Amino acid sequence: QVQLVESGGGLVQPGGSLRLSCAASGSIFSFNDMNWYRQAPGKQRELVASITSGGSTAYADSVKGRFTISKDNAKNTVYLQMNSLKPEDTAVYYCNLHTIYAGTNYHYWGQGTQVTVSS
């Protein structure tokens, strides 16, 4: 089983920056995607950024040019660098690991970390 623990959230002013971290432990599969999702109050959870085992990345249009996803394989940690934050970025951010193993999809979720962008 995989455990994901997020950290780094907090209160920041518009235009500010935060870096979220997601530390993975347990049985980590070699072939997986790591994702950051977010969910604002009253809204559905949305995919913000993803990074594959090969290192390719993808971003939601709303965060392109502002957010950067990266990983440190040695530390089993995924990061989300968030710059030029906007109030609409306010949400609970969740780390997600997605693996397809033996034809079955597996999703593991962190507990979430609150990001509030407000003046």
Secondary structure, DSSP 4 states (H G I P E B T S, - for coil): -EEEEEE--EEE-TT--EEEEEEEEES--SS-EEEEEEE-TTS--EEEEEEETT--EEE-TTTTTTEEEEEEGGGTEEEEEE-S--GGG-EEEEEEEEEEETTEEEEEE---EEEEE--
